[in-house]
Amino acid sequence: MKLILGLDAGSSSTKLMAMTEDGKKFIVPMRMGPMGDHKTFGAALSRFAADNALTEEDFAYVAVTGGRAAEAGDRILDVPVRRINEIEAMAAGALRFSAREKGVVVNMGTGTALVYAEQGKAPRHIFGSAVGGGTLMGLGSRLVGSANYTEITHLASKGDRRNADIAVADLELKDLESLDQRLTLSNFGKLRPEDGVSEKDAAAALVNLILEVVGTEAMLACRSVNCDTAILAGTLADLPGSREVFDLFEDLSGIRFVKAGMPSFVTAAGALLCAMEQD
């Protein structure tokens, strides 16, 4: 039985996942840098095949989605290409890997896309945000001297964002007593030179800022479509401290924040699922 390769060609990275044509078995996924031109798609397919003891003859076709999908052409090496709408791929993958019938998909990539997905219905793009992985790496290069995702998140996991942020709990104001003491009053409110904030604490505050923005967007998106579940997908769903932040939003809003399985590969897997429905 041949395989179908799903390829999510994003602007920051490329995710690949394969499964058998009957949809019963997934192959270990792979992540690599962004595609630059048609030749890099061929190199990506060759590497994926070699790492899994496969050849290009083992693939029936490649289901390509993402911002750089158009650069794939009609064939990658000698394997036919099917282009899949990215919103449809996000929705299909998120529902499958969260085991939910419906929800607002919060896809955290270079930016953040919010899509309403429901089994048996066409997905609907609600809105998007410019805050995401690009923000993490861009501000990370300024705050901690690195634009490397792994380095930034490693620093953040060791830092304490409370040393860089001002929280409600920091201010003993009677008119704030009704607010949850875990809430941030000002992101980076303590980032003045005289405050002496360490790089690891600045990294933790940067991660927290992104998560709080995404959490707020998810809450508003869910309310706009009368939905009580946000499905977290994309690489940033695994950011350190994400569970703590989204637990707070659950407590405040009553909306459930559910992380999809293998969140980085949700869209690549969704491309596979959408392509199979076309057969």
The 8 nearest C-alpha neighbors of each residue, nearest first, counted from 0:
[[1, 19, 2, 20, 57, 21, 59, 58],
 [0, 2, 57, 58, 59, 19, 20, 3],
 [3, 1, 19, 58, 18, 20, 59, 57],
 [2, 4, 17, 18, 60, 58, 59, 61],
 [5, 3, 17, 61, 16, 62, 6, 2],
 [4, 6, 62, 267, 16, 271, 15, 270],
 [7, 5, 15, 63, 267, 14, 8, 62],
 [6, 8, 267, 64, 14, 65, 13, 9],
 [9, 7, 65, 13, 67, 68, 6, 64],
 [10, 8, 65, 66, 12, 11, 13, 7],
 [9, 11, 33, 12, 66, 67, 8, 109],
 [12, 10, 33, 9, 109, 32, 13, 133],
 [13, 11, 33, 32, 9, 31, 10, 14],
 [14, 12, 8, 31, 33, 9, 7, 32],
 [15, 13, 30, 7, 6, 29, 264, 267],
 [16, 14, 6, 29, 28, 5, 267, 30],
 [15, 17, 28, 5, 4, 267, 268, 26],
 [18, 16, 4, 26, 3, 5, 25, 2],
 [19, 17, 25, 24, 2, 3, 26, 22],
 [18, 20, 2, 22, 21, 24, 1, 3],
 [19, 21, 22, 2, 1, 3, 18, 0],
 [20, 22, 19, 23, 24, 18, 0, 275],
 [23, 21, 19, 20, 24, 18, 25, 272],
 [22, 24, 21, 19, 25, 18, 20, 26],
 [25, 23, 18, 19, 22, 26, 21, 17],
 [26, 24, 18, 17, 27, 19, 23, 16],
 [25, 27, 17, 18, 28, 16, 24, 51],
 [26, 28, 25, 16, 29, 17, 51, 15],
 [29, 27, 16, 15, 26, 30, 17, 14],
 [30, 28, 15, 14, 16, 31, 27, 47],
 [29, 31, 14, 13, 15, 28, 12, 32],
 [32, 30, 13, 12, 14, 33, 29, 43],
 [31, 33, 12, 13, 34, 11, 30, 14],
 [34, 32, 12, 13, 11, 10, 35, 9],
 [35, 33, 39, 36, 40, 32, 8, 13],
 [34, 36, 39, 33, 37, 38, 70, 40],
 [37, 35, 38, 39, 34, 70, 40, 71],
 [36, 38, 71, 40, 39, 70, 72, 41],
 [39, 37, 41, 40, 36, 42, 35, 75],
 [38, 40, 42, 41, 37, 36, 34, 43],
 [41, 39, 43, 38, 37, 42, 71, 44],
 [42, 40, 44, 38, 39, 43, 75, 76],
 [41, 43, 39, 45, 40, 44, 46, 38],
 [44, 42, 40, 46, 41, 45, 39, 47],
 [43, 45, 47, 41, 46, 42, 48, 40],
 [46, 44, 42, 48, 43, 47, 49, 41],
 [45, 47, 49, 43, 48, 44, 50, 42],
 [46, 48, 44, 50, 45, 49, 43, 51],
 [49, 47, 53, 45, 51, 46, 54, 50],
 [48, 50, 52, 46, 51, 47, 53, 45],
 [49, 51, 47, 48, 52, 46, 53, 45],
 [50, 52, 48, 49, 53, 47, 26, 27],
 [53, 51, 49, 50, 48, 54, 47, 46],
 [54, 52, 48, 51, 49, 57, 55, 50],
 [53, 55, 56, 48, 57, 49, 52, 45],
 [54, 56, 57, 58, 78, 48, 53, 45],
 [57, 55, 54, 58, 59, 78, 53, 1],
 [56, 58, 1, 55, 54, 2, 53, 59],
 [59, 57, 2, 60, 1, 56, 3, 55],
 [58, 60, 1, 3, 2, 57, 78, 61],
 [61, 59, 79, 78, 58, 3, 80, 62],
 [60, 62, 4, 80, 5, 3, 63, 81],
 [61, 63, 5, 81, 270, 82, 271, 4],
 [64, 62, 6, 82, 68, 83, 61, 5],
 [63, 65, 7, 83, 68, 85, 82, 8],
 [66, 64, 8, 9, 7, 68, 67, 85],
 [65, 67, 9, 68, 10, 8, 64, 69],
 [66, 68, 8, 69, 65, 70, 9, 10],
 [69, 67, 64, 65, 70, 71, 66, 8],
 [70, 68, 71, 67, 72, 66, 82, 64],
 [69, 71, 68, 72, 37, 67, 36, 35],
 [72, 70, 37, 69, 68, 40, 75, 73],
 [71, 73, 70, 74, 69, 37, 75, 80],
 [74, 72, 80, 79, 71, 75, 81, 78],
 [75, 73, 79, 80, 78, 72, 77, 76],
 [74, 76, 78, 41, 77, 40, 79, 71],
 [75, 77, 41, 78, 74, 55, 44, 40],
 [78, 76, 75, 74, 79, 55, 56, 41],
 [77, 79, 75, 74, 60, 76, 80, 61],
 [80, 78, 74, 60, 73, 61, 77, 75],
 [79, 81, 61, 74, 73, 60, 62, 82],
 [82, 80, 62, 63, 61, 83, 79, 60],
 [83, 81, 63, 62, 64, 80, 84, 68],
 [82, 84, 64, 270, 63, 85, 81, 62],
 [85, 83, 87, 86, 88, 64, 82, 65],
 [84, 86, 88, 87, 64, 65, 89, 83],
 [87, 85, 89, 88, 84, 90, 124, 122],
 [86, 88, 90, 84, 85, 89, 91, 122],
 [87, 89, 269, 270, 85, 266, 91, 86],
 [90, 88, 266, 86, 92, 87, 91, 269],
 [89, 91, 87, 116, 93, 88, 92, 94],
 [92, 90, 269, 88, 94, 93, 89, 87],
 [269, 91, 93, 265, 95, 89, 268, 90],
 [94, 92, 90, 96, 95, 91, 265, 97],
 [93, 95, 99, 97, 91, 92, 96, 98],
 [96, 94, 92, 98, 93, 97, 91, 99],
 [95, 97, 260, 259, 93, 98, 94, 92],
 [96, 98, 259, 94, 99, 95, 93, 260],
 [99, 97, 95, 96, 94, 100, 93, 259],
 [100, 98, 94, 97, 101, 95, 102, 96],
 [101, 99, 118, 117, 94, 98, 102, 116],
 [102, 100, 117, 116, 99, 118, 94, 103],
 [101, 103, 228, 116, 229, 115, 104, 230],
 [102, 104, 115, 229, 114, 230, 116, 221],
 [103, 105, 230, 114, 113, 106, 229, 102],
 [106, 104, 113, 231, 230, 232, 112, 107],
 [105, 107, 232, 233, 112, 111, 104, 108],
 [108, 106, 111, 233, 235, 131, 232, 105],
 [107, 109, 110, 233, 132, 111, 131, 106],
 [110, 108, 132, 133, 131, 11, 111, 107],
 [109, 111, 131, 129, 130, 108, 128, 107],
 [110, 112, 107, 128, 106, 127, 131, 108],
 [113, 111, 127, 106, 105, 128, 126, 114],
 [114, 112, 105, 104, 126, 125, 127, 124],
 [115, 113, 124, 104, 125, 103, 123, 116],
 [114, 116, 103, 123, 122, 102, 104, 124],
 [115, 117, 122, 90, 101, 102, 103, 114],
 [118, 116, 101, 120, 100, 119, 102, 122],
 [117, 119, 100, 120, 101, 116, 94, 121],
 [120, 118, 117, 121, 100, 116, 122, 101],
 [121, 119, 117, 118, 122, 116, 123, 101],
 [120, 122, 123, 119, 116, 117, 87, 118],
 [123, 121, 116, 115, 87, 120, 90, 114],
 [122, 124, 115, 114, 125, 121, 116, 86],
 [123, 125, 114, 126, 113, 115, 122, 86],
 [126, 124, 114, 113, 123, 115, 220, 127],
 [127, 125, 113, 124, 112, 128, 114, 220],
 [128, 126, 112, 111, 113, 129, 125, 110],
 [127, 129, 111, 130, 110, 112, 126, 131],
 [128, 130, 110, 131, 111, 127, 109, 134],
 [131, 129, 110, 128, 134, 111, 209, 132],
 [132, 130, 110, 109, 134, 133, 111, 108],
 [131, 133, 109, 135, 134, 108, 110, 136],
 [132, 134, 109, 136, 135, 131, 137, 110],
 [135, 133, 137, 132, 131, 136, 130, 138],
 [134, 136, 132, 133, 139, 138, 137, 131],
 [135, 137, 146, 139, 133, 134, 138, 140],
 [138, 136, 134, 139, 140, 135, 133, 146],
 [137, 139, 141, 140, 135, 136, 134, 142],
 [140, 138, 136, 142, 141, 137, 143, 146],
 [139, 141, 145, 144, 146, 138, 137, 142],
 [142, 140, 138, 139, 144, 143, 137, 145],
 [141, 143, 139, 140, 144, 138, 201, 198],
 [144, 142, 198, 139, 145, 140, 141, 202],
 [143, 145, 140, 141, 142, 139, 146, 198],
 [146, 144, 140, 147, 143, 139, 151, 150],
 [145, 147, 136, 140, 139, 137, 148, 144],
 [146, 148, 150, 145, 149, 151, 136, 139],
 [149, 147, 151, 150, 152, 146, 136, 135],
 [148, 150, 152, 151, 147, 153, 154, 146],
 [151, 149, 153, 147, 148, 152, 154, 145],
 [150, 152, 154, 148, 153, 149, 155, 147],
 [151, 153, 155, 149, 154, 150, 156, 148],
 [154, 152, 150, 156, 155, 151, 149, 157],
 [153, 155, 199, 151, 152, 157, 156, 202],
 [154, 156, 203, 202, 152, 158, 157, 199],
 [155, 157, 153, 154, 239, 158, 152, 203],
 [158, 156, 155, 154, 199, 153, 159, 200],
 [159, 157, 200, 199, 155, 203, 156, 160],
 [158, 160, 200, 161, 162, 203, 157, 199],
 [159, 161, 204, 203, 200, 162, 163, 164],
 [162, 160, 164, 163, 159, 165, 166, 204],
 [161, 163, 160, 159, 164, 200, 196, 189],
 [162, 164, 189, 187, 160, 161, 190, 201],
 [165, 163, 187, 186, 188, 161, 189, 185],
 [164, 166, 185, 188, 184, 183, 169, 189],
 [167, 165, 183, 184, 168, 169, 182, 164],
 [166, 168, 180, 184, 169, 170, 182, 183],
 [167, 169, 180, 166, 170, 181, 171, 182],
 [170, 168, 166, 167, 165, 171, 180, 184],
 [171, 169, 168, 172, 167, 166, 165, 175],
 [170, 172, 173, 169, 168, 175, 167, 176],
 [173, 171, 174, 175, 170, 176, 167, 168],
 [172, 174, 176, 175, 171, 177, 170, 178],
 [173, 175, 172, 176, 177, 178, 171, 170],
 [176, 174, 173, 177, 178, 172, 167, 171],
 [175, 177, 173, 178, 174, 172, 179, 180],
 [176, 178, 175, 179, 174, 173, 180, 167],
 [179, 177, 176, 175, 180, 167, 182, 181],
 [178, 180, 181, 182, 177, 167, 176, 168],
 [179, 181, 168, 167, 182, 178, 166, 176],
 [182, 180, 179, 183, 167, 166, 168, 247],
 [183, 181, 180, 179, 167, 166, 184, 178],
 [184, 182, 166, 185, 167, 165, 186, 181],
 [183, 185, 166, 167, 165, 182, 186, 164],
 [186, 184, 165, 188, 183, 164, 187, 166],
 [185, 187, 164, 188, 208, 165, 183, 184],
 [188, 186, 164, 163, 190, 189, 185, 204],
 [187, 189, 164, 185, 165, 186, 190, 163],
 [190, 188, 163, 187, 164, 191, 194, 165],
 [191, 189, 187, 163, 188, 194, 196, 192],
 [190, 192, 194, 193, 189, 195, 188, 196],
 [193, 191, 194, 195, 190, 196, 189, 197],
 [192, 194, 191, 195, 190, 196, 189, 197],
 [193, 195, 191, 192, 196, 189, 190, 163],
 [196, 194, 193, 192, 197, 191, 190, 189],
 [195, 197, 194, 163, 190, 200, 201, 162],
 [198, 196, 200, 199, 201, 195, 158, 162],
 [199, 197, 201, 143, 200, 202, 196, 142],
 [198, 200, 158, 154, 202, 155, 201, 197],
 [199, 201, 158, 159, 203, 160, 197, 202],
 [200, 202, 198, 204, 203, 199, 163, 205],
 [203, 201, 155, 205, 199, 200, 204, 198],
 [202, 204, 155, 160, 200, 206, 158, 201],
 [203, 205, 160, 207, 201, 202, 206, 208],
 [206, 204, 202, 208, 207, 203, 201, 209],
 [207, 205, 203, 209, 204, 208, 210, 202],
 [206, 208, 204, 210, 205, 209, 211, 203],
 [209, 207, 205, 211, 206, 210, 204, 212],
 [208, 210, 212, 206, 207, 211, 213, 205],
 [211, 209, 207, 213, 212, 208, 214, 206],
 [210, 212, 214, 208, 213, 209, 207, 215],
 [213, 211, 215, 209, 214, 210, 208, 216],
 [212, 214, 216, 210, 215, 211, 217, 209],
 [213, 215, 211, 217, 216, 212, 210, 218],
 [214, 216, 218, 212, 213, 217, 211, 219],
 [217, 215, 213, 219, 214, 218, 220, 212],
 [218, 216, 220, 214, 215, 219, 213, 221],
 [217, 219, 215, 221, 216, 220, 214, 222],
 [220, 218, 222, 216, 221, 217, 223, 215],
 [219, 221, 217, 223, 222, 218, 216, 224],
 [222, 220, 226, 218, 223, 219, 224, 225],
 [221, 223, 225, 219, 220, 224, 226, 218],
 [222, 224, 220, 221, 225, 219, 226, 125],
 [223, 225, 222, 221, 226, 220, 115, 103],
 [226, 224, 222, 223, 221, 227, 220, 228],
 [225, 227, 221, 224, 228, 222, 102, 103],
 [226, 228, 254, 255, 221, 225, 229, 102],
 [229, 227, 255, 102, 254, 226, 256, 103],
 [228, 230, 103, 256, 102, 104, 255, 257],
 [231, 229, 104, 257, 258, 105, 103, 256],
 [232, 230, 258, 105, 259, 236, 257, 104],
 [233, 231, 262, 106, 236, 259, 105, 107],
 [234, 232, 263, 107, 262, 106, 108, 235],
 [233, 235, 263, 236, 237, 108, 262, 107],
 [234, 236, 237, 238, 107, 233, 108, 132],
 [237, 235, 234, 238, 232, 233, 231, 262],
 [236, 238, 235, 234, 239, 241, 262, 233],
 [237, 239, 235, 241, 236, 240, 152, 206],
 [240, 238, 241, 156, 237, 152, 155, 206],
 [239, 241, 243, 242, 238, 244, 207, 156],
 [242, 240, 244, 243, 238, 239, 245, 210],
 [241, 243, 245, 244, 240, 246, 239, 247],
 [242, 244, 246, 240, 241, 245, 247, 248],
 [245, 243, 247, 241, 246, 242, 240, 248],
 [244, 246, 248, 242, 247, 243, 241, 249],
 [247, 245, 249, 243, 248, 244, 242, 250],
 [246, 248, 250, 244, 245, 249, 251, 243],
 [249, 247, 245, 251, 250, 246, 252, 244],
 [248, 250, 246, 253, 254, 247, 252, 251],
 [251, 249, 247, 248, 253, 252, 246, 254],
 [250, 252, 248, 249, 253, 247, 254, 179],
 [251, 253, 254, 249, 250, 248, 218, 255],
 [254, 252, 249, 250, 251, 255, 227, 248],
 [253, 255, 227, 249, 252, 228, 256, 218],
 [256, 254, 228, 249, 229, 227, 257, 253],
 [255, 257, 229, 228, 230, 245, 254, 258],
 [258, 256, 230, 231, 229, 255, 259, 97],
 [259, 257, 231, 230, 260, 232, 256, 97],
 [260, 258, 97, 96, 262, 232, 231, 93],
 [259, 261, 96, 262, 97, 258, 265, 232],
 [260, 262, 263, 264, 259, 265, 96, 232],
 [263, 261, 232, 233, 265, 259, 260, 264],
 [264, 262, 233, 234, 261, 265, 232, 14],
 [265, 263, 267, 262, 266, 261, 268, 14],
 [264, 266, 92, 268, 262, 267, 93, 263],
 [265, 267, 89, 269, 88, 268, 264, 92],
 [268, 266, 7, 5, 6, 270, 264, 269],
 [269, 267, 271, 265, 266, 270, 92, 5],
 [92, 268, 270, 88, 266, 91, 272, 271],
 [271, 269, 88, 273, 267, 268, 272, 5],
 [272, 270, 5, 274, 268, 269, 273, 62],
 [271, 273, 269, 275, 274, 270, 268, 276],
 [274, 272, 270, 276, 275, 271, 269, 88],
 [273, 275, 271, 277, 276, 272, 270, 62],
 [276, 274, 272, 277, 278, 273, 271, 20],
 [275, 277, 273, 274, 278, 272, 271, 270],
 [276, 278, 274, 275, 273, 272, 81, 271],
 [277, 275, 276, 274, 273, 20, 272, 21]]
